[in-house]
Amino acid sequence: PTNHLDLRGLRWLQRYLRDEFRGTMLVVAHDRAFLDAVATDIILFEGVKGTLTYFHGTLEEFETRTADSSAAMQRQVAALERKKKHIEQSVDKMKQAAAGKHGDQKKSDLVASREKKLGRMGLEKTADGKKFNAQKHGIRAGAANHNDGESKGSGTMRKMVGTSLLPKSAPELKWGFGDSAPLGLSDDAPLLELRSVGFAYPGGGQPTLFSGVELSLGSRCRVALVGRNGTGKSSLMRLLTGEAEPSAGEVWRHRGLRVAHYSQHLAESLDKETRSGFAWLKDELPDAKDEDLRRQLGSFGINSGASGLASLPLSALSGGQRVRVVIARLAMEAPHLLLLDEPTNHLDLRGLRWLQRYLRDEFRGTMLVVAHDRAFLDAVATDIILFEGVKGTLTYFHGTLEEFETRTADSSAAMQRQVAALERKKKHIEQSVDKMKQAAAGKHGDQKKSDLVASREKKLGRMGLEKTADGKKFNAQKHGIRAGAANHNDGESKGSGTMRKMVGTSLLPKSAPELKWGFGDSAPLGLSDDAPLLELRSVGFAYPGGGQPTLFSGVELSLGSRCRVALVGRNGTGKSSLMRLLTGEAEPSAGEVWRHRGLRVAHYSQHLAESLDKETRSGFAWLKDELPDAKDEDLRRQLGSFGINSGASGLASLPLSALSGGQRVRVVIARLAMEAPHLLLLDEPTNHLDL
């Protein structure tokens, strides 16, 4: 559910789900900070065999516990191997003695006994850390007779190695971008510049999205571009690549510059693509050798072969697998400049971790990234640009997003202190001016007092802040009229004349609507907190039509009242399909899905918001068709509370295709919120939301 939301929307959704939502929640997301904030339980879904691993705690705690368990397992395995090796060596000596001229039957019997012991020898503790009990647990893990781990060799030399949290079949990630041809530029020389650039959608009648943008990207810089949904971040990216033309100004690029652009919309558009990943990549890069293309896809976890992912239609792959195919294509370009528009959407945690590490430690080019994942941005970006749209305002900051927000909060607090001091000073002078006016207006009006009143009022008109926005002492010759002065107030003003007052401006545009999202209270079901709302009982699933392999089988899952569960697992394991089984949008190929008869379920599907990018109906018209019994004023109020304002020129009256991805996400969540659900199923809710 976080895909496409801007940072502000993401922050609201996270706070609301953590502090206010009272129902049950099952969420699939790749945003680690979001999962740690909203989920109290983790389920690791490993697909195929339907294995579910449960953990009460945050994702970070789950991974820490898993790492500790893995380390403890490795120590047990090492101790077991040393013990086995010692016995194997003694058995070999006994065999030699028993095979001599005077072979001893007793030694032969002892050899057989020791080999039998070796066959039973395994770990001293079970997977959950309990001491092994033969009657209760059967054959020990690690024993040659029945090895639950991975085995090597045979007979007495059969050895066990510790199992991984990830399935053994998970391909190693070896992603990478080739080295680009040197341009012979210094690190501070520009690769690309926007010079007074403006943009409006072609066709006439469309408002200007932004204007006056000045931007310069130098060699090896790593910039995060942040801003609210709808400010034009994706359009700015398209201007940089040349996919769109500015309506004003100039885009300058170094003549040898190679640009690779990851567009969030490209990977999402492939969900209807009938070509295989290999065939699509071949059409994109017709001059590349087949073996190079297969090797490239394989390094991104898209394996070749008759039954491999590379031979399946792209529409049959998961969203994260399609993202890997697209990044594999970009990686073959060896770019100087990498433009990434929401690259983390749909990637699983393992793929996200790799991308983060690679961009931080290995990529040597210039990077401009738009993303909503705060941890990802803090890891890969060294500079922040806040884009406020319309006027094309860009605020630059060297440091992480967290540092930027801290500095902004500190600057805002300092500004508020300056404003408060200025208002106190103005009020004191205004009071003295009022007294002088009364004295000058009396029977014996004093011309000197009238002149003094005029002088004081003139002083009030010039009076403003003592420091500039960047903290420097004000200089009239250099800076002109002071900020906060009634003659020219750069902030928000109230009143008029000598009573004109300035209030501190916010980091967010003043027009940003207040976020008041919420889900209605659901009708009580009269259940205890531990009573199940919904259960999967030995459930299996395969895509209909025959000839498709089983995606998973034997799944047992129970969701009780008020539980908050994060469902994690690799791309392609079937998390989204599991969600569709829970809602009834899909039917199991085996087993049973049980739901409480009064249960109300709301399902946010990552694909629904993305499918609306071609929708010609307005947000209001779409919502009206979805909820025909609702009153128009209730629908408008609901959209407005999600930042989709009504009116002739409001976002609610625009075609959904004209909204940004994050704004469409808000429309979809606004629709879900009117259902007052007991169970909320969120499939990638953070994609596209702004921070």
C-alpha positions in Angstrom: 0.0 0.0 0.0 3.0 2.4 0.3 3.8 2.3 -3.4 3.4 5.8 -5.0 2.6 7.6 -1.8 4.7 10.7 -1.1 6.7 11.0 2.2 3.9 13.0 3.9 1.2 10.5 3.0 3.4 7.6 4.0 4.0 9.3 7.4 0.2 9.6 7.9 -0.6 6.1 6.9 2.1 4.7 9.2 0.9 6.8 12.2 -2.8 5.9 11.6 -2.2 2.2 11.3 0.1 2.2 14.4 -2.0 4.4 16.7 -5.7 4.5 15.6 -6.8 1.5 13.4 -8.5 -1.0 15.8 -9.1 -3.9 13.4 -6.9 -6.8 12.2 -4.3 -6.1 9.6 -2.2 -8.3 7.3 0.3 -6.2 5.2 2.8 -7.1 2.5 5.4 -4.3 2.0 9.1 -3.9 1.3 9.5 -0.7 3.4 11.4 -2.0 6.5 10.7 1.2 8.6 7.0 1.0 7.8 6.8 -2.7 8.7 8.7 -2.1 12.0 6.3 0.7 12.8 2.9 -0.9 12.1 3.3 -4.7 12.5 3.6 -6.6 15.8 4.0 -10.0 14.2 5.9 -11.4 11.2 5.0 -14.3 9.0 7.8 -15.5 6.6 6.1 -17.2 3.6 8.4 -19.5 1.7 5.9 -20.7 -1.0 5.7 -24.1 -2.8 5.4 -26.2 0.4 3.4 -23.5 2.0 5.9 -23.1 4.9 4.9 -20.2 7.3 7.4 -19.2 10.0 5.7 -17.1 12.8 7.4 -14.6 15.0 6.0 -12.1 17.5 8.0 -8.9 17.2 9.3 -6.5 14.6 11.0 -7.4 11.3 14.3 -6.1 12.7 13.9 -8.3 15.8 12.9 -11.3 13.6 16.1 -10.9 11.5 18.2 -10.5 14.6 16.7 -13.7 16.2 17.2 -15.5 12.9 20.8 -14.5 12.6 21.4 -15.5 16.2 19.7 -18.9 15.6 21.7 -19.4 12.5 25.0 -18.6 14.3 24.0 -21.1 17.1 23.2 -23.7 14.5 26.6 -23.2 12.8 28.3 -23.7 16.1 26.3 -26.9 16.8 27.1 -28.2 13.3 30.8 -27.5 13.7 30.9 -29.3 17.0 29.0 -32.2 15.4 31.4 -32.4 12.5 34.4 -32.5 14.7 32.9 -35.3 16.8 32.0 -37.3 13.7 35.4 -36.8 12.2 37.1 -38.1 15.3 34.9 -41.3 15.3 35.3 -41.8 11.5 39.1 -41.7 12.0 38.9 -44.3 14.8 36.6 -46.5 12.6 39.1 -46.3 9.7 41.8 -47.6 12.0 39.6 -50.4 13.3 38.7 -51.4 9.7 42.4 -51.7 8.9 43.0 -53.8 12.0 40.0 -56.0 11.3 41.1 -56.5 7.6 44.6 -57.8 8.6 45.9 -61.4 8.5 44.7 -61.9 12.0 41.4 -60.1 11.6 39.5 -59.8 14.8 35.7 -60.5 14.7 35.3 -58.3 17.8 36.8 -55.4 16.0 34.6 -56.0 13.0 31.6 -56.0 15.3 32.8 -52.8 16.9 33.3 -51.2 13.5 29.6 -52.1 12.6 28.5 -50.6 16.0 30.4 -47.4 15.5 29.1 -46.9 11.9 25.6 -47.5 13.2 26.2 -44.8 15.9 27.5 -42.4 13.2 24.3 -42.9 11.3 22.3 -41.8 14.3 24.6 -39.0 15.4 23.0 -35.6 14.9 22.4 -32.2 16.7 21.9 -32.2 20.4 19.1 -29.6 20.2 16.0 -29.2 18.1 15.3 -26.3 15.7 13.5 -24.4 18.6 16.4 -24.8 21.0 15.0 -27.7 23.1 17.2 -30.7 24.1 16.7 -33.6 21.8 14.5 -36.5 22.9 14.5 -39.6 20.7 11.1 -40.8 21.7 9.5 -37.3 21.2 11.5 -36.1 18.2 12.5 -39.3 16.3 15.7 -39.1 14.2 18.1 -36.3 15.1 18.6 -33.4 12.6 21.9 -33.8 10.9 22.0 -37.6 11.2 23.0 -39.5 8.1 19.9 -41.7 8.5 17.7 -38.7 8.0 19.3 -35.4 7.3 16.9 -32.4 7.4 19.7 -30.1 6.4 21.7 -30.1 3.2 23.9 -33.2 2.8 27.3 -33.8 1.2 28.9 -37.2 0.5 27.5 -40.5 1.5 27.8 -43.3 4.1 29.9 -42.4 7.1 31.2 -39.3 5.3 27.7 -37.8 4.9 27.8 -34.3 6.3 25.2 -31.7 7.2 25.6 -27.9 6.7 23.4 -25.3 8.4 20.2 -24.3 6.6 19.5 -20.7 5.6 16.5 -18.6 6.3 16.1 -18.2 2.5 15.2 -21.3 0.4 18.2 -23.2 -0.8 17.1 -22.7 -4.4 17.3 -18.9 -4.1 19.8 -17.7 -6.8 22.8 -15.7 -5.6 22.3 -12.0 -6.5 25.1 -10.6 -8.6 23.5 -7.5 -10.1 25.7 -4.7 -11.4 26.1 -1.9 -13.9 29.0 -1.9 -16.3 31.6 0.8 -16.1 30.7 3.8 -18.3 33.2 5.3 -20.8 35.1 8.2 -19.1 34.0 11.7 -20.1 37.2 13.4 -18.9 35.3 15.7 -16.5 36.2 16.9 -13.0 33.8 15.9 -10.2 32.3 19.4 -10.1 31.8 19.7 -13.8 28.1 19.4 -14.9 26.8 16.4 -16.8 23.3 17.8 -17.3 21.5 21.1 -16.5 18.0 22.5 -16.5 18.0 26.2 -17.3 14.8 28.1 -16.3 12.8 25.1 -17.3 9.0 25.0 -17.2 6.6 22.1 -18.1 3.0 21.8 -18.9 1.3 18.7 -20.4 0.9 19.1 -24.2 -2.6 19.7 -25.8 -3.5 23.0 -24.4 -5.8 23.8 -21.5 -3.5 22.2 -19.0 -2.1 24.3 -16.1 1.7 24.7 -15.9 3.0 21.9 -13.6 6.2 23.9 -12.7 8.3 26.7 -14.1 11.7 28.4 -13.6 13.5 25.2 -12.5 17.3 25.5 -12.3 19.2 22.2 -11.7 22.8 21.0 -12.3 24.0 17.4 -11.8 27.7 16.9 -11.6 29.9 13.8 -11.8 29.4 11.2 -9.0 26.7 13.1 -7.1 24.0 11.1 -5.4 20.8 13.0 -5.0 17.4 12.2 -3.6 14.6 14.2 -5.1 11.7 14.5 -2.7 8.4 16.4 -2.8 4.6 15.9 -2.4 2.6 13.8 -4.7 1.6 15.7 -7.8 4.5 18.3 -7.8 6.0 16.8 -11.0 8.9 14.7 -9.9 8.3 12.0 -12.5 7.8 14.7 -15.2 11.1 16.3 -14.2 12.8 12.9 -14.6 11.3 12.6 -18.1 12.7 16.0 -19.0 16.1 14.9 -17.9 16.0 11.8 -20.2 14.5 13.6 -23.2 11.3 11.6 -23.1 9.5 14.9 -22.6 10.2 18.4 -23.9 10.1 21.5 -21.7 7.4 24.1 -22.4 9.9 26.8 -21.4 13.7 27.0 -20.8 16.5 24.6 -21.9 17.7 21.2 -21.0 21.5 20.8 -21.6 23.3 17.5 -21.7 27.0 16.7 -22.1 27.3 15.3 -25.7 28.8 12.0 -24.6 26.4 11.4 -21.7 24.7 8.0 -21.3 21.5 8.0 -19.3 19.7 5.0 -17.9 16.1 5.7 -16.6 14.2 3.4 -14.4 10.5 4.4 -14.7 8.0 3.1 -12.1 5.4 2.9 -14.9 7.5 0.7 -17.3 7.7 -2.3 -14.9 4.0 -1.9 -14.0 3.0 -1.8 -17.7 4.5 -5.2 -18.3 1.8 -6.9 -16.2 -0.1 -7.6 -19.5 3.0 -8.5 -21.5 2.8 -11.8 -23.3 6.4 -12.0 -24.3 8.9 -13.8 -22.1 11.5 -11.8 -20.1 14.2 -13.1 -22.5 12.1 -12.2 -25.7 11.4 -8.7 -24.3 15.0 -8.1 -23.5 16.1 -9.4 -26.9 13.7 -6.9 -28.6 15.0 -4.1 -26.4 18.7 -5.0 -27.2 18.7 -6.7 -30.6 22.5 -6.4 -31.0 23.3 -8.3 -27.8 24.2 -11.9 -27.9 21.7 -14.4 -26.6 24.1 -15.9 -24.1 24.9 -12.4 -22.7 21.2 -11.7 -22.2 20.6 -15.1 -20.5 23.6 -14.5 -18.2 22.3 -11.0 -17.4 18.9 -12.2 -16.5 20.3 -15.1 -14.5 22.5 -12.7 -12.4 19.2 -10.8 -11.5 17.6 -14.1 -10.3 15.6 -14.6 -13.6 17.0 -18.1 -14.6 16.8 -19.5 -18.1 16.0 -22.9 -19.3 12.7 -24.6 -20.5 11.1 -24.2 -17.1 13.0 -21.1 -15.9 11.4 -17.7 -15.2 13.1 -16.1 -18.3 10.9 -18.3 -20.5 7.6 -17.4 -18.8 5.4 -14.6 -20.1 6.2 -11.4 -18.2 2.5 -11.3 -17.1 3.1 -14.5 -15.2 5.9 -13.1 -13.1 5.5 -11.3 -9.8 5.8 -7.5 -9.7 9.2 -7.8 -8.1 10.4 -10.2 -10.8 9.3 -7.8 -13.5 11.3 -5.0 -11.8 14.4 -7.2 -11.9 14.0 -7.8 -15.7 13.7 -4.0 -16.2 16.8 -3.2 -14.0 18.7 -6.0 -15.8 18.0 -4.2 -19.1 19.2 -0.8 -17.7 22.3 -2.4 -16.3 23.5 -3.3 -19.8 23.7 0.4 -20.7 26.8 1.3 -18.5 25.3 4.7 -17.8 27.1 7.9 -16.5 23.7 9.1 -15.1 21.2 6.8 -13.4 17.7 8.1 -13.0 15.6 6.0 -10.6 11.9 6.7 -10.2 10.6 4.6 -7.3 13.0 1.7 -7.9 12.1 -0.1 -4.6 8.5 -0.6 -5.5 7.7 -4.4 -5.7 11.2 -5.6 -4.8 11.4 -8.1 -2.0 13.5 -7.3 1.1 16.4 -9.3 -0.3 16.4 -7.5 -3.7 16.0 -4.2 -1.9 18.9 -4.9 0.4 21.1 -5.8 -2.6 20.1 -2.6 -4.6 20.8 -0.5 -1.6 24.2 -2.0 -1.0 25.2 -1.8 -4.7 24.2 1.9 -5.1 25.9 2.8 -1.9 29.2 0.9 -2.2 29.8 0.1 -5.9 28.0 2.4 -8.4 30.5 5.0 -9.5 28.3 7.2 -11.7 25.8 10.1 -10.9 22.5 9.1 -9.5 19.2 11.0 -9.0 16.5 8.9 -7.2 12.9 9.4 -6.3 11.7 7.1 -3.6 9.5 7.0 -0.5 11.5 4.5 1.5 13.3 6.6 4.1 15.9 4.0 5.1 16.8 3.4 1.4 17.2 7.2 0.7 19.3 7.7 3.9 21.6 4.8 2.7 22.2 5.7 -0.9 21.9 9.6 -1.2 24.4 12.1 0.0 22.3 15.1 -1.0 18.6 16.1 -0.8 16.7 18.3 -3.2 13.2 19.3 -2.0 11.0 20.0 -5.1 8.0 22.2 -4.4 6.5 22.4 -7.9 4.6 25.2 -9.6 7.2 27.9 -9.0 10.0 25.4 -9.6 11.5 25.9 -6.1 14.4 23.6 -5.4 15.8 23.5 -1.9 19.3 21.9 -1.7 20.8 20.2 1.3 24.1 18.1 1.7 23.3 15.2 4.0 20.7 12.5 4.6 17.0 12.9 4.6 16.9 12.5 8.4 19.5 15.3 8.8 17.6 17.5 6.3 14.4 17.1 8.3 16.2 17.8 11.6 17.9 20.9 10.1 14.5 22.1 8.7 12.8 21.6 12.1 15.6 23.5 13.8 15.4 26.4 11.2 11.6 26.5 11.6 12.0 26.7 15.4 14.6 29.5 15.0 12.3 31.3 12.6 9.4 31.0 15.0 11.5 32.6 17.8 12.5 35.5 15.4 8.9 36.0 14.4 7.7 36.0 18.1 10.4 38.6 19.0 9.5 40.7 15.9 5.8 40.7 16.8 6.5 41.7 20.4 8.6 44.6 19.2 6.0 45.7 16.6 3.2 45.5 19.2 5.1 47.8 21.6 5.7 50.4 18.8 2.0 50.1 17.6 0.8 50.8 21.1 3.0 53.9 21.4 1.8 55.0 17.9 -1.8 54.7 19.0 -1.1 56.9 22.1 0.7 59.5 19.9 -2.3 59.5 17.5 -4.7 60.2 20.3 -2.5 63.1 21.6 -2.0 64.5 18.1 -5.8 64.4 17.5 -6.7 66.4 20.7 -7.8 70.0 21.0 -4.2 71.1 21.1 -2.9 68.7 18.4 0.8 68.7 18.2 2.3 68.8 14.7 5.6 67.3 16.1 3.6 64.4 17.4 1.9 64.0 14.0 5.2 63.9 12.3 6.5 61.4 14.9 3.5 59.2 14.2 4.2 59.2 10.5 7.9 58.4 11.2 7.0 55.5 13.5 4.5 54.1 11.0 7.1 54.3 8.3 9.5 52.5 10.6 6.8 49.8 11.2 6.5 49.3 7.5 10.2 48.5 7.1 10.5 46.5 10.3 11.2 42.8 9.6 13.4 39.9 10.6 17.0 40.6 11.7 18.4 37.6 9.8 17.8 36.2 6.3 16.5 32.7 5.6 20.0 31.2 5.5 20.8 32.7 8.9 22.9 35.7 7.8 22.6 39.2 9.3 20.3 41.4 7.2 21.9 44.0 5.0 19.5 46.5 3.4 21.8 47.2 0.4 22.3 43.5 -0.3 19.0 42.0 0.6 16.4 44.8 -0.1 13.2 44.7 2.0 13.3 42.6 5.1 11.3 39.4 5.3 8.3 40.0 7.6 8.1 43.8 6.7 4.6 45.1 6.0 6.0 46.8 2.9 6.9 43.4 1.4 6.0 40.3 3.4 7.4 37.1 1.9 5.6 35.1 4.6 1.9 34.7 5.1 0.3 38.0 6.1 -2.8 38.8 8.3 -4.5 42.1 8.7 -3.5 45.4 7.0 -1.7 48.7 7.7 0.3 48.8 10.9 -1.5 45.7 12.1 -0.1 43.5 9.2 1.6 40.5 10.7 3.8 37.8 9.4 3.7 34.2 10.5 6.5 31.7 10.0 6.3 29.7 6.8 6.3 25.9 6.7 8.6 23.5 4.9 5.4 22.2 3.1 3.5 24.6 0.7 0.8 26.5 2.5 -1.8 25.1 0.1 -1.1 21.5 1.3 -4.4 20.2 2.6 -4.4 18.8 6.1 -4.4 15.0 6.1 -7.4 13.6 8.1 -7.6 10.0 6.7 -9.3 7.4 8.7 -11.3 4.1 8.6 -14.8 4.0 10.2 -15.4 1.8 13.2 -16.5 -1.7 12.2 -19.6 -3.3 13.7 -18.6 -5.5 16.6 -18.5 -9.3 16.0 -18.6 -10.2 19.7 -15.4 -12.2 19.5 -12.5 -12.4 22.0 -9.1 -11.1 20.8 -7.8 -14.7 20.3 -10.8 -15.9 18.4 -10.2 -16.4 14.6 -11.7 -14.1 12.0 -10.4 -16.0 9.0 -8.5 -19.3 8.5 -6.7 -21.1 5.7 -6.9 -24.9 6.2 -4.3 -26.9 4.2 -4.7 -24.5 1.3 -3.0 -24.9 -2.0 -3.1 -22.7 -5.1 -2.3 -23.1 -8.8 -3.3 -20.7 -11.5 -6.3 -22.0 -13.4 -6.2 -23.4 -16.9 -4.1 -26.5 -16.4 -0.4 -27.0 -17.1 0.6 -24.4 -14.4 2.8 -25.6 -11.5 1.4 -25.4 -7.9 2.4 -22.0 -6.5 2.1 -23.3 -2.9 0.3 -26.0 -0.9 -0.5 -27.0 2.7 -0.8 -23.5 4.0 -2.3 -23.2 7.5 -3.0 -19.6 8.7 -5.3 -18.1 11.3 -5.9 -14.4 11.8 -7.5 -13.3 15.1 -9.0 -10.0 16.2 -6.7 -7.0 16.4 -3.6 -8.8 15.2 -1.2 -6.8 13.0 0.9 -9.1 10.8 3.6 -8.4 8.2 3.8 -11.1 5.5 7.3 -11.2 4.0 9.0 -13.5 1.5 10.9 -13.6 -1.7 9.4 -12.3 -5.0 7.3 -15.0 -6.7 6.5 -17.0 -3.6 2.8 -16.1 -3.9 2.1 -13.4 -1.3 -0.3 -11.5 -3.5 -2.1 -14.7 -4.5 -2.4 -15.6 -0.8 -4.0 -12.2 -0.3 -6.5 -12.8 -3.1 -7.5 -16.2 -1.5 -8.2 -14.4 1.8 -10.6 -11.9 0.1 -12.3 -14.5 -2.1 -11.0 -13.0 -5.3 -9.4 -16.3 -6.1 -10.4 -19.9 -5.1 -7.9 -22.5 -3.6 -7.0 -25.5 -5.7 -6.9 -27.5 -2.5 -8.0 -27.0 1.1 -10.5 -24.6 2.6 -10.8 -20.8 3.3 -13.0 -20.2 6.3 -14.3 -16.7 7.2 -16.5 -15.5 10.1 -20.0 -14.9 8.6 -20.1 -11.2 9.6 -16.5 -10.4 8.5 -16.0 -7.2 6.5 -12.7 -7.3 4.5 -11.0 -4.3 2.8 -8.2 -5.2 0.4 -5.7 -2.7 -1.0 -4.2 -4.3 -4.1 -1.0 -2.8 -5.5 -2.3 -3.5 -9.0 -5.6 -1.6 -8.7 -4.1 1.8 -8.2 -1.6 1.1 -11.0 -4.4 0.0 -13.4 -6.1 3.4 -13.0 -3.3 5.2 -14.9 -5.4 4.9 -18.1 -8.8 5.7 -16.4 -10.7 8.6 -18.0 -13.2 9.0 -15.2 -12.5 11.5 -12.5 -11.7 10.4 -9.0 -15.2 11.5 -7.9 -16.9 9.7 -10.8 -14.9 6.5 -10.1 -15.7 6.6 -6.4 -19.4 7.2 -7.2 -19.5 4.2 -9.5 -17.8 2.1 -6.8 -20.2 3.3 -4.1 -23.5 4.2 -5.8 -25.5 4.4 -2.6 -23.3 7.0 -1.0 -24.3 10.7 -1.0 -22.3 13.0 -3.2 -21.3 15.3 -0.3 -20.0 12.3 1.7 -17.9 11.2 -1.3 -16.5 14.7 -1.8 -15.7 15.1 1.9 -14.0 11.7 1.9 -11.8 12.6 -1.1 -11.0 16.0 0.4 -9.8 14.3 3.7 -7.3 12.4 1.6 -6.0 15.5 -0.1 -8.1 15.1 -3.3 -10.0 18.4 -3.2 -13.3 19.0 -5.1 -14.4 22.0 -7.1 -14.2 22.9 -10.8 -10.4 23.0 -10.8 -9.8 20.5 -8.0 -8.1 17.1 -8.3 -11.3 15.2 -7.7 -12.7 16.5 -11.0 -9.6 15.6 -13.1 -9.3 12.3 -15.0 -7.6 9.7 -12.8 -5.0 9.3 -15.6 -4.0 12.9 -15.0 -3.2 12.4 -11.4 0.2 11.2 -10.0 0.6 7.6 -8.9 0.5 8.7 -5.2 -2.7 10.7 -5.8 -4.4 7.7 -7.3 -3.3 5.6 -4.3 -5.1 8.1 -2.1 -8.3 7.8 -4.1 -8.2 4.0 -3.7 -7.5 4.1 0.0 -10.3 6.7 0.4 -12.7 4.1 -1.2 -11.5 1.4 1.2 -11.8 3.6 4.2 -15.6 3.9 3.7 -16.0 0.1 4.2 -15.3 0.2 8.0 -13.5 -3.2 7.8 -12.7 -5.7 10.5 -9.8 -7.1 8.5 -7.5 -4.8 6.4 -5.3 -6.5 3.8 -2.6 -4.2 2.4 -0.5 -5.4 -0.5 2.4 -2.9 -0.9 0.6 0.2 0.6 3.7 2.4 0.7 4.4 2.3 -3.1 3.9 5.7 -4.7 3.0 7.5 -1.4 5.1 10.6 -0.6 6.9 10.7 2.8 
